[in-house]
Amino acid sequence: MKGLRYLAYLAFAVGAFIFWSLFYMLVLGAFPFPVEPECALEPGGCPPPSAWEQLFSLVVIFGTIPLTVILFVFFRLWVRKRLGLQDQW
């Protein structure tokens, strides 16, 4: 039972890493390698991001770790409940 619990925790960590990596690349456009934006070839260049886009990026970047920790706390409680390892008060 104990090994299964830790395997679930490890699966959560790997899943969170993969999810946030894909989220940063596909939604925020932050690639780990140099990429030319689509509008780079236009004469005027790329327009600056709007205030809403900047705010969204800021909230997502600084909210990644707290959100993942909160989700892990609830995931941990769910795993312990499913395996019958609830804390006795």
Order of alpha helices (4+ residues) and beta strands (2+ residues): alpha-alpha
